[in-house]
């Protein structure tokens, strides 16, 4: 069976009364499922932190799932595509497949700036790592 | 079936996860189910615990 795709985690805090604290051992995950019985892994999900967070990247995973057998893993064709982690207060976008090479592209839409008619910046800091493959699309050309 | 799904959160409305609908798996087979939706809105969060404590929206089979 093919792994399902990761889900969506949205955490928003207002921080009027207290600050946030994420312990070193705590993890937040929206990972794709592993393939089973010779099938493919599912894509990773989306994790969004919206508030005053100091997130360590090793505590968070939106990686895709792995393929069932090693042959499919060697060239990565069976591994799921990476999901995304967005930390709003840091304007940081991370696409990390945790060392699972995958040709499955993670599609990111950059909305068009109405004044310049060019794609807008989607985040100030973007990290693509761990075998992820990203395709940044413009809003006008984005079709499912 | 493969498709392209926008994985960029809607930065103007981060609660809008409706365009993030991915695989829901094979009908009648819970082992292929996609991850769920986890929405937390609070004043503050203190996330602590021993190794393995986590918030998860993982899909099956478990990666």
N, CA and C atoms of all chains as a GROMACS GRO file, in nm:
protein
  621
    1UNK      N    1   0.083  -0.120   0.000
    1UNK     CA    2   0.000   0.000   0.000
    1UNK      C    3   0.087   0.125   0.000
    2UNK      N    4   0.038   0.228  -0.061
    2UNK     CA    5   0.109   0.355  -0.065
    2UNK      C    6   0.078   0.436   0.060
    3UNK      N    7   0.178   0.499   0.115
    3UNK     CA    8   0.156   0.577   0.236
    3UNK      C    9   0.067   0.697   0.211
    4UNK      N   10  -0.009   0.733   0.311
    4UNK     CA   11  -0.092   0.853   0.302
    4UNK      C   12  -0.006   0.978   0.315
    5UNK      N   13  -0.061   1.092   0.280
    5UNK     CA   14   0.015   1.216   0.293
    5UNK      C   15   0.001   1.273   0.434
    6UNK      N   16   0.102   1.346   0.475
    6UNK     CA   17   0.101   1.404   0.608
    6UNK      C   18  -0.010   1.506   0.625
    7UNK      N   19  -0.043   1.533   0.747
    7UNK     CA   20  -0.154   1.624   0.777
    7UNK      C   21  -0.109   1.768   0.792
    8UNK      N   22  -0.188   1.846   0.863
    8UNK     CA   23  -0.166   1.990   0.878
    8UNK      C   24  -0.168   2.024   1.026
    9UNK      N   25  -0.062   2.084   1.073
    9UNK     CA   26  -0.055   2.127   1.212
    9UNK      C   27  -0.042   2.278   1.215
   10UNK      N   28  -0.134   2.343   1.281
   10UNK     CA   29  -0.132   2.489   1.293
   10UNK      C   30  -0.135   2.525   1.441
   11UNK      N   31  -0.033   2.594   1.488
   11UNK     CA   32  -0.026   2.633   1.628
   11UNK      C   33  -0.013   2.784   1.635
   12UNK      N   34  -0.113   2.848   1.694
   12UNK     CA   35  -0.111   2.994   1.707
   12UNK      C   36  -0.118   3.033   1.854
   13UNK      N   37  -0.033   3.122   1.894
   13UNK     CA   38  -0.040   3.173   2.030
   13UNK      C   39  -0.038   3.325   2.026
   14UNK      N   40  -0.107   3.385   2.124
   14UNK     CA   41  -0.114   3.531   2.132
   14UNK      C   42  -0.005   3.587   2.223
   15UNK      N   43   0.035   3.510   2.322
   15UNK     CA   44   0.143   3.546   2.415
   15UNK      C   45   0.117   3.679   2.485
   16UNK      N   46  -0.005   3.695   2.531
   16UNK     CA   47  -0.037   3.814   2.611
   16UNK      C   48  -0.002   3.792   2.758
   17UNK      N   49  -0.019   3.667   2.804
   17UNK     CA   50   0.004   3.638   2.946
   17UNK      C   51   0.135   3.566   2.971
   18UNK      N   52   0.182   3.493   2.875
   18UNK     CA   53   0.304   3.414   2.897
   18UNK      C   54   0.372   3.385   2.765
   19UNK      N   55   0.499   3.347   2.777
   19UNK     CA   56   0.576   3.307   2.660
   19UNK      C   57   0.558   3.158   2.632
   20UNK      N   58   0.598   3.118   2.514
   20UNK     CA   59   0.594   2.975   2.479
   20UNK      C   60   0.723   2.907   2.521
   21UNK      N   61   0.709   2.780   2.546
   21UNK     CA   62   0.827   2.700   2.578
   21UNK      C   63   0.813   2.563   2.513
   22UNK      N   64   0.910   2.528   2.431
   22UNK     CA   65   0.912   2.395   2.370
   22UNK      C   66   1.031   2.321   2.427
   23UNK      N   67   1.005   2.216   2.501
   23UNK     CA   68   1.112   2.138   2.561
   23UNK      C   69   1.199   2.072   2.456
   24UNK      N   70   1.322   2.043   2.495
   24UNK     CA   71   1.419   1.990   2.400
   24UNK      C   72   1.377   1.856   2.339
   25UNK      N   73   1.300   1.778   2.414
   25UNK     CA   74   1.265   1.644   2.368
   25UNK      C   75   1.129   1.639   2.299
   26UNK      N   76   1.060   1.748   2.299
   26UNK     CA   77   0.927   1.750   2.240
   26UNK      C   78   0.936   1.760   2.088
   27UNK      N   79   0.844   1.691   2.020
   27UNK     CA   80   0.846   1.693   1.874
   27UNK      C   81   0.708   1.727   1.818
   28UNK      N   82   0.710   1.792   1.703
   28UNK     CA   83   0.587   1.820   1.629
   28UNK      C   84   0.603   1.758   1.490
   29UNK      N   85   0.508   1.675   1.450
   29UNK     CA   86   0.525   1.598   1.328
   29UNK      C   87   0.400   1.600   1.240
   30UNK      N   88   0.424   1.603   1.109
   30UNK     CA   89   0.319   1.582   1.008
   30UNK      C   90   0.385   1.506   0.894
   31UNK      N   91   0.422   1.385   0.922
   31UNK     CA   92   0.502   1.305   0.828
   31UNK      C   93   0.415   1.221   0.735
   32UNK      N   94   0.468   1.197   0.616
   32UNK     CA   95   0.400   1.108   0.524
   32UNK      C   96   0.416   0.963   0.567
   33UNK      N   97   0.325   0.879   0.523
   33UNK     CA   98   0.331   0.738   0.559
   33UNK      C   99   0.435   0.664   0.477
   34UNK      N  100   0.487   0.559   0.532
   34UNK     CA  101   0.580   0.473   0.459
   34UNK      C  102   0.505   0.385   0.360
   35UNK      N  103   0.573   0.349   0.252
   35UNK     CA  104   0.513   0.253   0.162
   35UNK      C  105   0.517   0.113   0.223
   36UNK      N  106   0.427   0.031   0.183
   36UNK     CA  107   0.426  -0.107   0.232
   36UNK      C  108   0.398  -0.200   0.115
   37UNK      N  109   0.449  -0.321   0.124
   37UNK     CA  110   0.428  -0.422   0.021
   37UNK      C  111   0.470  -0.373  -0.118
   38UNK      N  112   0.586  -0.312  -0.125
   38UNK     CA  113   0.642  -0.271  -0.254
   38UNK      C  114   0.593  -0.138  -0.305
   39UNK      N  115   0.526  -0.062  -0.225
   39UNK     CA  116   0.470   0.063  -0.273
   39UNK      C  117   0.546   0.186  -0.224
   40UNK      N  118   0.492   0.302  -0.258
   40UNK     CA  119   0.561   0.428  -0.238
   40UNK      C  120   0.522   0.497  -0.108
   41UNK      N  121   0.612   0.588  -0.067
   41UNK     CA  122   0.582   0.668   0.050
   41UNK      C  123   0.494   0.787   0.015
   42UNK      N  124   0.420   0.833   0.113
   42UNK     CA  125   0.335   0.950   0.093
   42UNK      C  126   0.411   1.080   0.119
   43UNK      N  127   0.358   1.190   0.072
   43UNK     CA  128   0.427   1.318   0.090
   43UNK      C  129   0.412   1.368   0.233
   44UNK      N  130   0.503   1.455   0.270
   44UNK     CA  131   0.495   1.516   0.402
   44UNK      C  132   0.382   1.618   0.409
   45UNK      N  133   0.352   1.662   0.528
   45UNK     CA  134   0.243   1.756   0.548
   45UNK      C  135   0.292   1.898   0.568
   46UNK      N  136   0.214   1.976   0.639
   46UNK     CA  137   0.245   2.118   0.661
   46UNK      C  138   0.239   2.146   0.812
   47UNK      N  139   0.339   2.216   0.861
   47UNK     CA  140   0.340   2.259   1.001
   47UNK      C  141   0.360   2.410   1.003
   48UNK      N  142   0.274   2.479   1.076
   48UNK     CA  143   0.282   2.625   1.084
   48UNK      C  144   0.288   2.668   1.230
   49UNK      N  145   0.387   2.747   1.264
   49UNK     CA  146   0.395   2.811   1.395
   49UNK      C  147   0.364   2.959   1.376
   50UNK      N  148   0.260   3.005   1.443
   50UNK     CA  149   0.215   3.143   1.429
   50UNK      C  150   0.211   3.204   1.569
   51UNK      N  151   0.320   3.264   1.609
   51UNK     CA  152   0.331   3.320   1.744
   51UNK      C  153   0.477   3.338   1.776
   52UNK      N  154   0.505   3.362   1.902
   52UNK     CA  155   0.644   3.387   1.943
   52UNK      C  156   0.712   3.255   1.977
   53UNK      N  157   0.758   3.186   1.877
   53UNK     CA  158   0.817   3.053   1.895
   53UNK      C  159   0.966   3.056   1.865
   54UNK      N  160   1.040   2.982   1.945
   54UNK     CA  161   1.181   2.957   1.918
   54UNK      C  162   1.194   2.808   1.887
   55UNK      N  163   1.176   2.774   1.761
   55UNK     CA  164   1.166   2.634   1.720
   55UNK      C  165   1.302   2.583   1.675
   56UNK      N  166   1.341   2.470   1.727
   56UNK     CA  167   1.462   2.404   1.679
   56UNK      C  168   1.421   2.308   1.567
   57UNK      N  169   1.491   2.314   1.456
   57UNK     CA  170   1.447   2.236   1.340
   57UNK      C  171   1.448   2.086   1.367
   58UNK      N  172   1.535   2.040   1.455
   58UNK     CA  173   1.540   1.896   1.484
   58UNK      C  174   1.420   1.849   1.564
   59UNK      N  175   1.339   1.941   1.611
   59UNK     CA  176   1.221   1.902   1.687
   59UNK      C  177   1.097   1.890   1.599
   60UNK      N  178   1.112   1.922   1.473
   60UNK     CA  179   0.995   1.929   1.386
   60UNK      C  180   1.020   1.847   1.260
   61UNK      N  181   0.919   1.774   1.216
   61UNK     CA  182   0.935   1.696   1.093
   61UNK      C  183   0.808   1.697   1.010
   62UNK      N  184   0.823   1.734   0.884
   62UNK     CA  185   0.714   1.722   0.787
   62UNK      C  186   0.768   1.645   0.666
   63UNK      N  187   0.852   1.547   0.693
   63UNK     CA  188   0.917   1.472   0.586
   63UNK      C  189   0.820   1.375   0.520
   64UNK      N  190   0.850   1.342   0.396
   64UNK     CA  191   0.772   1.240   0.328
   64UNK      C  192   0.808   1.101   0.377
   65UNK      N  193   0.722   1.007   0.344
   65UNK     CA  194   0.746   0.869   0.385
   65UNK      C  195   0.842   0.798   0.291
   66UNK      N  196   0.903   0.694   0.340
   66UNK     CA  197   0.998   0.619   0.260
   66UNK      C  198   0.931   0.508   0.180
   67UNK      N  199   0.998   0.470   0.071
   67UNK     CA  200   0.948   0.359  -0.010
   67UNK      C  201   0.970   0.227   0.063
   68UNK      N  202   0.899   0.127   0.018
   68UNK     CA  203   0.902  -0.002   0.088
   68UNK      C  204   1.036  -0.072   0.074
   69UNK      N  205   1.092  -0.074  -0.045
   69UNK     CA  206   1.215  -0.150  -0.060
   69UNK      C  207   1.333  -0.061  -0.098
   70UNK      N  208   1.452  -0.119  -0.078
   70UNK     CA  209   1.574  -0.039  -0.093
   70UNK      C  210   1.595   0.006  -0.237
   71UNK      N  211   1.552  -0.076  -0.334
   71UNK     CA  212   1.572  -0.036  -0.475
   71UNK      C  213   1.500   0.096  -0.504
   72UNK      N  214   1.380   0.106  -0.454
   72UNK     CA  215   1.306   0.229  -0.476
   72UNK      C  216   1.366   0.344  -0.397
   73UNK      N  217   1.440   0.310  -0.292
   73UNK     CA  218   1.501   0.414  -0.210
   73UNK      C  219   1.632   0.465  -0.269
   74UNK      N  220   1.700   0.380  -0.348
   74UNK     CA  221   1.832   0.418  -0.398
   74UNK      C  222   1.827   0.544  -0.482
   75UNK      N  223   1.736   0.547  -0.577
   75UNK     CA  224   1.725   0.669  -0.658
   75UNK      C  225   1.617   0.761  -0.604
   76UNK      N  226   1.554   0.719  -0.499
   76UNK     CA  227   1.456   0.804  -0.434
   76UNK      C  228   1.321   0.809  -0.500
   77UNK      N  229   1.305   0.736  -0.612
   77UNK     CA  230   1.182   0.754  -0.688
   77UNK      C  231   1.058   0.707  -0.610
   78UNK      N  232   1.080   0.624  -0.512
   78UNK     CA  233   0.965   0.575  -0.435
   78UNK      C  234   0.937   0.652  -0.308
   79UNK      N  235   1.026   0.745  -0.275
   79UNK     CA  236   1.006   0.822  -0.152
   79UNK      C  237   0.907   0.936  -0.174
   80UNK      N  238   0.835   0.967  -0.071
   80UNK     CA  239   0.740   1.078  -0.079
   80UNK      C  240   0.812   1.212  -0.080
   81UNK      N  241   0.750   1.312  -0.136
   81UNK     CA  242   0.804   1.447  -0.137
   81UNK      C  243   0.800   1.510   0.001
   82UNK      N  244   0.884   1.608   0.020
   82UNK     CA  245   0.892   1.674   0.150
   82UNK      C  246   0.773   1.766   0.173
   83UNK      N  247   0.734   1.778   0.296
   83UNK     CA  248   0.634   1.876   0.336
   83UNK      C  249   0.703   2.006   0.376
   84UNK      N  250   0.630   2.094   0.439
   84UNK     CA  251   0.684   2.226   0.472
   84UNK      C  252   0.665   2.260   0.619
   85UNK      N  253   0.759   2.339   0.668
   85UNK     CA  254   0.750   2.398   0.802
   85UNK      C  255   0.762   2.548   0.785
   86UNK      N  256   0.666   2.622   0.836
   86UNK     CA  257   0.668   2.767   0.825
   86UNK      C  258   0.661   2.827   0.965
   87UNK      N  259   0.761   2.908   0.997
   87UNK     CA  260   0.766   2.976   1.126
   87UNK      C  261   0.747   3.125   1.099
   88UNK      N  262   0.627   3.171   1.128
   88UNK     CA  263   0.588   3.305   1.083
   88UNK      C  264   0.673   3.414   1.147
   89UNK      N  265   0.695   3.408   1.277
   89UNK     CA  266   0.765   3.517   1.344
   89UNK      C  267   0.911   3.529   1.298
   90UNK      N  268   0.964   3.422   1.243
   90UNK     CA  269   1.100   3.426   1.190
   90UNK      C  270   1.101   3.440   1.038
   91UNK      N  271   0.984   3.442   0.977
   91UNK     CA  272   0.970   3.441   0.831
   91UNK      C  273   1.060   3.333   0.772
   92UNK      N  274   1.049   3.215   0.830
   92UNK     CA  275   1.139   3.105   0.793
   92UNK      C  276   1.057   2.990   0.734
   93UNK      N  277   1.100   2.943   0.618
   93UNK     CA  278   1.034   2.830   0.553
   93UNK      C  279   1.136   2.718   0.536
   94UNK      N  280   1.103   2.600   0.586
   94UNK     CA  281   1.196   2.488   0.581
   94UNK      C  282   1.130   2.373   0.507
   95UNK      N  283   1.202   2.320   0.408
   95UNK     CA  284   1.157   2.204   0.333
   95UNK      C  285   1.266   2.098   0.348
   96UNK      N  286   1.244   2.002   0.433
   96UNK     CA  287   1.350   1.905   0.469
   96UNK      C  288   1.291   1.765   0.464
   97UNK      N  289   1.349   1.680   0.380
   97UNK     CA  290   1.297   1.544   0.369
   97UNK      C  291   1.375   1.444   0.452
   98UNK      N  292   1.456   1.494   0.542
   98UNK     CA  293   1.531   1.412   0.638
   98UNK      C  294   1.611   1.300   0.567
   99UNK      N  295   1.688   1.342   0.471
   99UNK     CA  296   1.780   1.252   0.398
   99UNK      C  297   1.708   1.141   0.322
  100UNK      N  298   1.586   1.167   0.281
  100UNK     CA  299   1.518   1.076   0.188
  100UNK      C  300   1.509   1.147   0.053
  101UNK      N  301   1.603   1.112  -0.034
  101UNK     CA  302   1.605   1.173  -0.167
  101UNK      C  303   1.473   1.147  -0.238
  102UNK      N  304   1.418   1.251  -0.297
  102UNK     CA  305   1.291   1.232  -0.367
  102UNK      C  306   1.282   1.326  -0.486
  103UNK      N  307   1.241   1.276  -0.602
  103UNK     CA  308   1.220   1.363  -0.716
  103UNK      C  309   1.082   1.429  -0.713
  104UNK      N  310   1.002   1.393  -0.615
  104UNK     CA  311   0.868   1.454  -0.604
  104UNK      C  312   0.885   1.598  -0.559
  105UNK      N  313   0.836   1.687  -0.641
  105UNK     CA  314   0.857   1.828  -0.612
  105UNK      C  315   0.758   1.880  -0.508
  106UNK      N  316   0.812   1.959  -0.418
  106UNK     CA  317   0.728   2.030  -0.322
  106UNK      C  318   0.691   2.163  -0.384
  107UNK      N  319   0.566   2.180  -0.417
  107UNK     CA  320   0.522   2.300  -0.488
  107UNK      C  321   0.492   2.413  -0.389
  108UNK      N  322   0.556   2.527  -0.411
  108UNK     CA  323   0.533   2.644  -0.327
  108UNK      C  324   0.484   2.758  -0.415
  109UNK      N  325   0.375   2.816  -0.378
  109UNK     CA  326   0.319   2.925  -0.457
  109UNK      C  327   0.365   3.060  -0.404
  110UNK      N  328   0.420   3.140  -0.493
  110UNK     CA  329   0.453   3.278  -0.462
  110UNK      C  330   0.348   3.365  -0.530
  111UNK      N  331   0.267   3.429  -0.451
  111UNK     CA  332   0.163   3.513  -0.510
  111UNK      C  333   0.225   3.630  -0.586
  112UNK      N  334   0.159   3.668  -0.695
  112UNK     CA  335   0.212   3.777  -0.777
  112UNK      C  336   0.189   3.911  -0.708
  113UNK      N  337   0.295   3.994  -0.714
  113UNK     CA  338   0.283   4.130  -0.664
  113UNK      C  339   0.207   4.213  -0.767
  114UNK      N  340   0.095   4.270  -0.726
  114UNK     CA  341   0.009   4.339  -0.822
  114UNK      C  342   0.076   4.464  -0.881
  115UNK      N  343   0.176   4.517  -0.812
  115UNK     CA  344   0.240   4.639  -0.860
  115UNK      C  345   0.355   4.609  -0.957
  116UNK      N  346   0.428   4.504  -0.929
  116UNK     CA  347   0.544   4.475  -1.014
  116UNK      C  348   0.518   4.359  -1.108
  117UNK      N  349   0.408   4.290  -1.088
  117UNK     CA  350   0.373   4.174  -1.170
  117UNK      C  351   0.482   4.068  -1.166
  118UNK      N  352   0.550   4.060  -1.054
  118UNK     CA  353   0.650   3.956  -1.036
  118UNK      C  354   0.616   3.877  -0.911
  119UNK      N  355   0.662   3.754  -0.903
  119UNK     CA  356   0.630   3.674  -0.786
  119UNK      C  357   0.684   3.738  -0.658
  120UNK      N  358   0.606   3.736  -0.553
  120UNK     CA  359   0.648   3.794  -0.427
  120UNK      C  360   0.738   3.698  -0.351
  121UNK      N  361   0.810   3.752  -0.256
  121UNK     CA  362   0.895   3.668  -0.172
  121UNK      C  363   0.805   3.593  -0.074
  122UNK      N  364   0.826   3.462  -0.065
  122UNK     CA  365   0.738   3.383   0.020
  122UNK      C  366   0.790   3.373   0.162
  123UNK      N  367   0.918   3.393   0.184
  123UNK     CA  368   0.974   3.395   0.319
  123UNK      C  369   1.113   3.458   0.308
  124UNK      N  370   1.158   3.517   0.418
  124UNK     CA  371   1.290   3.579   0.416
  124UNK      C  372   1.400   3.475   0.422
  125UNK      N  373   1.372   3.366   0.492
  125UNK     CA  374   1.472   3.260   0.505
  125UNK      C  375   1.412   3.129   0.456
  126UNK      N  376   1.474   3.069   0.358
  126UNK     CA  377   1.424   2.942   0.305
  126UNK      C  378   1.537   2.839   0.312
  127UNK      N  379   1.508   2.726   0.372
  127UNK     CA  380   1.605   2.617   0.380
  127UNK      C  381   1.546   2.495   0.310
  128UNK      N  382   1.620   2.446   0.210
  128UNK     CA  383   1.580   2.325   0.138
  128UNK      C  384   1.688   2.222   0.165
  129UNK      N  385   1.652   2.110   0.225
  129UNK     CA  386   1.754   2.018   0.272
  129UNK      C  387   1.702   1.875   0.272
  130UNK      N  388   1.793   1.783   0.296
  130UNK     CA  389   1.756   1.644   0.321
  130UNK      C  390   1.693   1.572   0.202
  131UNK      N  391   1.731   1.610   0.080
  131UNK     CA  392   1.680   1.540  -0.037
  131UNK      C  393   1.551   1.599  -0.093
  132UNK      N  394   1.507   1.710  -0.040
  132UNK     CA  395   1.385   1.773  -0.090
  132UNK      C  396   1.408   1.838  -0.225
  133UNK      N  397   1.305   1.844  -0.305
  133UNK     CA  398   1.310   1.906  -0.437
  133UNK      C  399   1.193   2.004  -0.445
  134UNK      N  400   1.226   2.130  -0.465
  134UNK     CA  401   1.123   2.235  -0.454
  134UNK      C  402   1.099   2.300  -0.589
  135UNK      N  403   0.974   2.328  -0.613
  135UNK     CA  404   0.933   2.402  -0.732
  135UNK      C  405   0.853   2.523  -0.685
  136UNK      N  406   0.911   2.642  -0.709
  136UNK     CA  407   0.841   2.765  -0.671
  136UNK      C  408   0.763   2.814  -0.791
  137UNK      N  409   0.634   2.822  -0.773
  137UNK     CA  410   0.544   2.857  -0.882
  137UNK      C  411   0.487   2.995  -0.856
  138UNK      N  412   0.443   3.059  -0.962
  138UNK     CA  413   0.374   3.187  -0.944
  138UNK      C  414   0.225   3.162  -0.937
  139UNK      N  415   0.158   3.250  -0.869
  139UNK     CA  416   0.016   3.230  -0.840
  139UNK      C  417  -0.066   3.211  -0.967
  140UNK      N  418  -0.033   3.291  -1.068
  140UNK     CA  419  -0.116   3.290  -1.188
  140UNK      C  420  -0.105   3.159  -1.265
  141UNK      N  421   0.009   3.090  -1.246
  141UNK     CA  422   0.029   2.967  -1.323
  141UNK      C  423   0.003   2.841  -1.244
  142UNK      N  424  -0.050   2.859  -1.124
  142UNK     CA  425  -0.066   2.742  -1.039
  142UNK      C  426  -0.196   2.668  -1.071
  143UNK      N  427  -0.181   2.550  -1.122
  143UNK     CA  428  -0.298   2.468  -1.152
  143UNK      C  429  -0.283   2.334  -1.084
  144UNK      N  430  -0.391   2.277  -1.040
  144UNK     CA  431  -0.386   2.144  -0.982
  144UNK      C  432  -0.410   2.043  -1.091
  145UNK      N  433  -0.236   0.768  -0.824
  145UNK     CA  434  -0.259   0.898  -0.888
  145UNK      C  435  -0.167   1.002  -0.826
  146UNK      N  436  -0.105   1.080  -0.913
  146UNK     CA  437  -0.017   1.185  -0.864
  146UNK      C  438  -0.077   1.321  -0.899
  147UNK      N  439  -0.048   1.417  -0.818
  147UNK     CA  440  -0.096   1.552  -0.845
  147UNK      C  441  -0.004   1.652  -0.781
  148UNK      N  442  -0.016   1.775  -0.820
  148UNK     CA  443   0.062   1.881  -0.758
  148UNK      C  444  -0.026   1.955  -0.659
  149UNK      N  445   0.020   1.963  -0.538
  149UNK     CA  446  -0.054   2.034  -0.436
  149UNK      C  447   0.036   2.144  -0.379
  150UNK      N  448  -0.019   2.260  -0.367
  150UNK     CA  449   0.058   2.372  -0.313
  150UNK      C  450   0.088   2.345  -0.166
  151UNK      N  451   0.214   2.342  -0.132
  151UNK     CA  452   0.252   2.315   0.006
  151UNK      C  453   0.292   2.443   0.080
  152UNK      N  454   0.274   2.557   0.014
  152UNK     CA  455   0.302   2.684   0.081
  152UNK      C  456   0.180   2.726   0.160
  153UNK      N  457   0.193   2.739   0.290
  153UNK     CA  458   0.078   2.785   0.367
  153UNK      C  459   0.031   2.922   0.319
  154UNK      N  460  -0.097   2.946   0.328
  154UNK     CA  461  -0.153   3.076   0.291
  154UNK      C  462  -0.114   3.175   0.400
  155UNK      N  463  -0.010   3.253   0.375
  155UNK     CA  464   0.042   3.340   0.480
  155UNK      C  465  -0.054   3.450   0.519
  156UNK      N  466  -0.154   3.477   0.437
  156UNK     CA  467  -0.252   3.579   0.472
  156UNK      C  468  -0.365   3.521   0.555
  157UNK      N  469  -0.375   3.391   0.557
  157UNK     CA  470  -0.478   3.323   0.637
  157UNK      C  471  -0.428   3.183   0.672
  158UNK      N  472  -0.346   3.178   0.775
  158UNK     CA  473  -0.278   3.053   0.808
  158UNK      C  474  -0.373   2.945   0.857
  159UNK      N  475  -0.493   2.984   0.895
  159UNK     CA  476  -0.589   2.882   0.939
  159UNK      C  477  -0.657   2.813   0.822
  160UNK      N  478  -0.634   2.867   0.702
  160UNK     CA  479  -0.697   2.808   0.584
  160UNK      C  480  -0.618   2.686   0.540
  161UNK      N  481  -0.662   2.572   0.583
  161UNK     CA  482  -0.592   2.450   0.544
  161UNK      C  483  -0.674   2.370   0.443
  162UNK      N  484  -0.780   2.431   0.393
  162UNK     CA  485  -0.866   2.356   0.302
  162UNK      C  486  -0.798   2.323   0.169
  163UNK      N  487  -0.700   2.409   0.132
  163UNK     CA  488  -0.630   2.378   0.007
  163UNK      C  489  -0.514   2.283   0.031
  164UNK      N  490  -0.504   2.230   0.151
  164UNK     CA  491  -0.397   2.137   0.182
  164UNK      C  492  -0.445   1.993   0.181
  165UNK      N  493  -0.563   1.971   0.128
  165UNK     CA  494  -0.615   1.836   0.128
  165UNK      C  495  -0.530   1.746   0.040
  166UNK      N  496  -0.471   1.647   0.101
  166UNK     CA  497  -0.390   1.554   0.026
  166UNK      C  498  -0.458   1.418   0.020
  167UNK      N  499  -0.378   1.316   0.017
  167UNK     CA  500  -0.432   1.181   0.007
  167UNK      C  501  -0.521   1.148   0.126
  168UNK      N  502  -0.631   1.088   0.099
  168UNK     CA  503  -0.715   1.037   0.208
  168UNK      C  504  -0.710   0.885   0.209
  169UNK      N  505  -0.623   0.831   0.126
  169UNK     CA  506  -0.602   0.687   0.129
  169UNK      C  507  -0.704   0.609   0.051
  170UNK      N  508  -0.693   0.480   0.068
  170UNK     CA  509  -0.780   0.388  -0.004
  170UNK      C  510  -0.905   0.360   0.079
  171UNK      N  511  -1.018   0.366   0.016
  171UNK     CA  512  -1.145   0.347   0.088
  171UNK      C  513  -1.146   0.213   0.162
  172UNK      N  514  -1.182   0.219   0.287
  172UNK     CA  515  -1.193   0.098   0.366
  172UNK      C  516  -1.062   0.045   0.420
  173UNK      N  517  -0.954   0.113   0.391
  173UNK     CA  518  -0.823   0.067   0.439
  173UNK      C  519  -0.762   0.177   0.523
  174UNK      N  520  -0.778   0.167   0.653
  174UNK     CA  521  -0.732   0.273   0.742
  174UNK      C  522  -0.581   0.285   0.742
  175UNK      N  523  -0.511   0.180   0.700
  175UNK     CA  524  -0.366   0.184   0.701
  175UNK      C  525  -0.309   0.278   0.595
  176UNK      N  526  -0.392   0.323   0.503
  176UNK     CA  527  -0.344   0.415   0.401
  176UNK      C  528  -0.394   0.558   0.424
  177UNK      N  529  -0.450   0.582   0.540
  177UNK     CA  530  -0.511   0.712   0.566
  177UNK      C  531  -0.408   0.824   0.572
  178UNK      N  532  -0.448   0.942   0.529
  178UNK     CA  533  -0.364   1.059   0.540
  178UNK      C  534  -0.368   1.116   0.680
  179UNK      N  535  -0.274   1.206   0.707
  179UNK     CA  536  -0.270   1.268   0.839
  179UNK      C  537  -0.388   1.360   0.860
  180UNK      N  538  -0.418   1.387   0.982
  180UNK     CA  539  -0.534   1.470   1.014
  180UNK      C  540  -0.498   1.617   1.024
  181UNK      N  541  -0.592   1.694   1.072
  181UNK     CA  542  -0.573   1.838   1.090
  181UNK      C  543  -0.567   1.869   1.239
  182UNK      N  544  -0.464   1.939   1.279
  182UNK     CA  545  -0.444   1.970   1.420
  182UNK      C  546  -0.431   2.121   1.434
  183UNK      N  547  -0.531   2.183   1.493
  183UNK     CA  548  -0.534   2.329   1.505
  183UNK      C  549  -0.534   2.366   1.653
  184UNK      N  550  -0.437   2.442   1.696
  184UNK     CA  551  -0.428   2.485   1.836
  184UNK      C  552  -0.416   2.637   1.838
  185UNK      N  553  -0.510   2.700   1.910
  185UNK     CA  554  -0.504   2.846   1.928
  185UNK      C  555  -0.512   2.872   2.077
  186UNK      N  556  -0.410   2.932   2.132
  186UNK     CA  557  -0.403   2.950   2.277
  186UNK      C  558  -0.327   3.078   2.308
  187UNK      N  559  -0.328   3.118   2.435
  187UNK     CA  560  -0.246   3.233   2.473
  187UNK      C  561  -0.099   3.195   2.466
  188UNK      N  562  -0.066   3.082   2.524
  188UNK     CA  563   0.072   3.037   2.521
  188UNK      C  564   0.076   2.885   2.531
  189UNK      N  565   0.189   2.829   2.496
  189UNK     CA  566   0.203   2.684   2.502
  189UNK      C  567   0.333   2.646   2.571
  190UNK      N  568   0.322   2.549   2.658
  190UNK     CA  569   0.439   2.494   2.725
  190UNK      C  570   0.445   2.346   2.688
  191UNK      N  571   0.528   2.314   2.592
  191UNK     CA  572   0.533   2.177   2.540
  191UNK      C  573   0.654   2.106   2.599
  192UNK      N  574   0.629   2.022   2.694
  192UNK     CA  575   0.736   1.950   2.760
  192UNK      C  576   0.700   1.802   2.767
  193UNK      N  577   0.795   1.722   2.804
  193UNK     CA  578   0.768   1.580   2.818
  193UNK      C  579   0.892   1.499   2.791
  194UNK      N  580   0.879   1.371   2.812
  194UNK     CA  581   0.993   1.283   2.791
  194UNK      C  582   1.011   1.255   2.642
  195UNK      N  583   1.116   1.183   2.610
  195UNK     CA  584   1.145   1.151   2.471
  195UNK      C  585   1.027   1.081   2.406
  196UNK      N  586   0.986   1.129   2.292
  196UNK     CA  587   0.873   1.069   2.223
  196UNK      C  588   0.745   1.147   2.238
  197UNK      N  589   0.740   1.237   2.335
  197UNK     CA  590   0.620   1.319   2.348
  197UNK      C  591   0.609   1.410   2.227
  198UNK      N  592   0.491   1.414   2.169
  198UNK     CA  593   0.483   1.491   2.047
  198UNK      C  594   0.339   1.523   2.010
  199UNK      N  595   0.327   1.624   1.925
  199UNK     CA  596   0.202   1.651   1.855
  199UNK      C  597   0.217   1.592   1.716
  200UNK      N  598   0.123   1.509   1.675
  200UNK     CA  599   0.141   1.438   1.549
  200UNK      C  600   0.019   1.450   1.459
  201UNK      N  601   0.047   1.476   1.332
  201UNK     CA  602  -0.055   1.463   1.228
  201UNK      C  603   0.004   1.374   1.120
  202UNK      N  604   0.064   1.266   1.164
  202UNK     CA  605   0.129   1.173   1.072
  202UNK      C  606   0.025   1.086   1.001
  203UNK      N  607   0.064   1.042   0.884
  203UNK     CA  608  -0.025   0.952   0.811
  203UNK      C  609   0.022   0.809   0.829
  204UNK      N  610  -0.055   0.717   0.783
  204UNK     CA  611  -0.023   0.576   0.791
  204UNK      C  612   0.028   0.525   0.656
  205UNK      N  613   0.100   0.414   0.653
  205UNK     CA  614   0.164   0.347   0.767
  205UNK      C  615   0.267   0.438   0.834
  206UNK      N  616   0.286   0.421   0.963
  206UNK     CA  617   0.369   0.510   1.040
  206UNK      C  618   0.511   0.512   0.985
  207UNK      N  619   0.559   0.632   0.958
  207UNK     CA  620   0.696   0.648   0.906
  207UNK      C  621   0.795   0.639   1.022
   0.00000   0.00000   0.00000
